[in-house]
Amino acid sequence: MNPVEQHGSPLIYVSHGKSDPILPIQRCSRRLVPLLEQDGYEVRYHEFVGFHNVPDSIAREALQWFLTPRE
């Protein structure tokens, strides 16, 4: 993730399985999320017990978060 420039203020939801063997959490989300927050993005971050899949409950949480009106 290395954009040339920022455009707008998109909402960003990141979920990551703590035991993900494909994209290790320490090298991915735990580095990227703080950088996004430092750049002023609104980020919702959810670590979960699991691997490289998104549980239904987390997908529902993400959808609800995106659909929540903001001022």
C-alpha positions, 0 to 999 in steps of 0.5 A: 500500500503506497498511494502517490496521493490521497483522494477524499476520506474513504472509510476503511474497515480492516479485519485480520485473522490472528493466525493468518499464514498467507498475510501474517498479521504482524507484517500486514494489518498491525503495520498498515492500520497505524499508518492509515490512522496517522494519515487521517483516515477513519479506520475500524480494525478488528482482529479475530481468532482465525486464519485467512478468512472473514467470519460471517459475524465480522462481515456483518459488522463491517457492513453495518459500520459502512452503512451507519450514517456519519455527520 
